[in-house]
Amino acid sequence: MVLGKNCLLNIELHTERKGNIATTDDIQQYVNKFRNVFSFILAEHLALNATYRKSSNLGSYIAFAIVKKDEMIPEIEIDLTADRQLLDIVKKKQLSQALFSHRLNEDKVKIYAENKFFIIKSNYFKDWPPRQAMNDANEEIGLILKELPKK
């Protein structure tokens, strides 16, 4: 029964927070859970570094980079990538999708660069709870596995 009470409490806390802006602590918990799930496909000597930024134009975003385990920084840091650069990429992707669907959505956007990938969402807590980190990490793992050569 303790598990049931904890689950109920967890659900109540998430519902209570619905609509609130995500805090740095919320983002850190998201990153911790994402790292935990994603670690299953990384070699033992590798880990994920994460930087983040809250932007009035973009919402919040996290940039993940695969690094050697001894180079991993446990706490998230502020990302220094220019907002303008990311905004251009995000809006181009959204506008190209809008041409086909005839509507502009503000959905989650993922950008893959040479040495890192970005997850961009709203500033709201609903997009950054640990449960969503599990879903996002599993989605990334699925995409990686899909690209493996078939034998």
Contacts in CASP RR format, 6 or more apart in sequence:
PFRMAT RR
TARGET T0000
AUTHOR 0000-0000-0000
METHOD contacts of the structure
MODEL  1
MVLGKNCLLNIELHTERKGNIATTDDIQQYVNKFRNVFSFILAEHLALNA
TYRKSSNLGSYIAFAIVKKDEMIPEIEIDLTADRQLLDIVKKKQLSQALF
SHRLNEDKVKIYAENKFFIIKSNYFKDWPPRQAMNDANEEIGLILKELPK
K
14 125 0 8 1.000
14 129 0 8 1.000
14 131 0 8 1.000
17 125 0 8 1.000
17 126 0 8 1.000
17 129 0 8 1.000
18 125 0 8 1.000
18 126 0 8 1.000
19 124 0 8 1.000
19 125 0 8 1.000
19 126 0 8 1.000
20 124 0 8 1.000
20 125 0 8 1.000
21 123 0 8 1.000
21 124 0 8 1.000
21 125 0 8 1.000
22 30 0 8 1.000
22 54 0 8 1.000
22 60 0 8 1.000
22 123 0 8 1.000
22 124 0 8 1.000
22 125 0 8 1.000
22 127 0 8 1.000
22 128 0 8 1.000
23 125 0 8 1.000
24 52 0 8 1.000
24 76 0 8 1.000
26 125 0 8 1.000
26 128 0 8 1.000
26 129 0 8 1.000
27 52 0 8 1.000
27 60 0 8 1.000
27 62 0 8 1.000
27 76 0 8 1.000
27 128 0 8 1.000
28 75 0 8 1.000
28 76 0 8 1.000
29 129 0 8 1.000
29 130 0 8 1.000
29 133 0 8 1.000
30 62 0 8 1.000
30 128 0 8 1.000
30 129 0 8 1.000
30 130 0 8 1.000
30 132 0 8 1.000
30 133 0 8 1.000
31 50 0 8 1.000
31 52 0 8 1.000
31 62 0 8 1.000
31 76 0 8 1.000
31 133 0 8 1.000
32 130 0 8 1.000
32 133 0 8 1.000
33 130 0 8 1.000
33 131 0 8 1.000
33 133 0 8 1.000
33 134 0 8 1.000
33 137 0 8 1.000
34 48 0 8 1.000
34 50 0 8 1.000
34 62 0 8 1.000
34 64 0 8 1.000
34 133 0 8 1.000
34 134 0 8 1.000
34 136 0 8 1.000
34 137 0 8 1.000
35 47 0 8 1.000
35 48 0 8 1.000
35 50 0 8 1.000
36 137 0 8 1.000
37 133 0 8 1.000
37 134 0 8 1.000
37 137 0 8 1.000
37 138 0 8 1.000
37 141 0 8 1.000
38 48 0 8 1.000
38 64 0 8 1.000
38 137 0 8 1.000
38 140 0 8 1.000
38 141 0 8 1.000
39 47 0 8 1.000
39 48 0 8 1.000
40 141 0 8 1.000
41 141 0 8 1.000
41 144 0 8 1.000
41 145 0 8 1.000
42 48 0 8 1.000
42 66 0 8 1.000
44 69 0 8 1.000
45 68 0 8 1.000
45 69 0 8 1.000
46 66 0 8 1.000
46 67 0 8 1.000
46 68 0 8 1.000
46 69 0 8 1.000
47 66 0 8 1.000
47 67 0 8 1.000
47 68 0 8 1.000
47 69 0 8 1.000
47 71 0 8 1.000
47 72 0 8 1.000
48 64 0 8 1.000
48 65 0 8 1.000
48 66 0 8 1.000
48 67 0 8 1.000
48 72 0 8 1.000
49 64 0 8 1.000
49 65 0 8 1.000
49 66 0 8 1.000
49 67 0 8 1.000
49 71 0 8 1.000
49 72 0 8 1.000
49 73 0 8 1.000
50 62 0 8 1.000
50 63 0 8 1.000
50 64 0 8 1.000
50 65 0 8 1.000
50 76 0 8 1.000
50 77 0 8 1.000
51 62 0 8 1.000
51 63 0 8 1.000
51 65 0 8 1.000
51 76 0 8 1.000
51 77 0 8 1.000
51 78 0 8 1.000
51 79 0 8 1.000
51 80 0 8 1.000
52 60 0 8 1.000
52 61 0 8 1.000
52 62 0 8 1.000
52 63 0 8 1.000
52 76 0 8 1.000
52 77 0 8 1.000
52 78 0 8 1.000
52 79 0 8 1.000
53 60 0 8 1.000
53 61 0 8 1.000
53 78 0 8 1.000
53 79 0 8 1.000
53 81 0 8 1.000
53 83 0 8 1.000
54 60 0 8 1.000
54 123 0 8 1.000
55 61 0 8 1.000
55 83 0 8 1.000
55 86 0 8 1.000
55 87 0 8 1.000
57 83 0 8 1.000
57 87 0 8 1.000
58 83 0 8 1.000
58 86 0 8 1.000
58 87 0 8 1.000
58 90 0 8 1.000
58 120 0 8 1.000
59 120 0 8 1.000
59 121 0 8 1.000
59 122 0 8 1.000
59 123 0 8 1.000
60 120 0 8 1.000
60 121 0 8 1.000
60 122 0 8 1.000
60 123 0 8 1.000
60 127 0 8 1.000
60 128 0 8 1.000
61 79 0 8 1.000
61 86 0 8 1.000
61 118 0 8 1.000
61 119 0 8 1.000
61 120 0 8 1.000
61 121 0 8 1.000
62 76 0 8 1.000
62 79 0 8 1.000
62 118 0 8 1.000
62 119 0 8 1.000
63 79 0 8 1.000
63 81 0 8 1.000
63 116 0 8 1.000
63 117 0 8 1.000
63 118 0 8 1.000
64 116 0 8 1.000
64 117 0 8 1.000
64 118 0 8 1.000
64 119 0 8 1.000
65 115 0 8 1.000
65 116 0 8 1.000
66 115 0 8 1.000
66 116 0 8 1.000
86 111 0 8 1.000
86 118 0 8 1.000
86 120 0 8 1.000
89 111 0 8 1.000
90 109 0 8 1.000
90 111 0 8 1.000
90 120 0 8 1.000
93 109 0 8 1.000
93 111 0 8 1.000
94 104 0 8 1.000
94 105 0 8 1.000
94 106 0 8 1.000
94 109 0 8 1.000
95 104 0 8 1.000
97 105 0 8 1.000
98 104 0 8 1.000
98 105 0 8 1.000
106 122 0 8 1.000
108 119 0 8 1.000
108 120 0 8 1.000
108 121 0 8 1.000
108 127 0 8 1.000
108 136 0 8 1.000
109 118 0 8 1.000
109 119 0 8 1.000
109 120 0 8 1.000
109 121 0 8 1.000
110 117 0 8 1.000
110 118 0 8 1.000
110 119 0 8 1.000
110 120 0 8 1.000
111 117 0 8 1.000
111 118 0 8 1.000
111 120 0 8 1.000
112 118 0 8 1.000
117 140 0 8 1.000
119 136 0 8 1.000
121 127 0 8 1.000
121 128 0 8 1.000
126 132 0 8 1.000
END
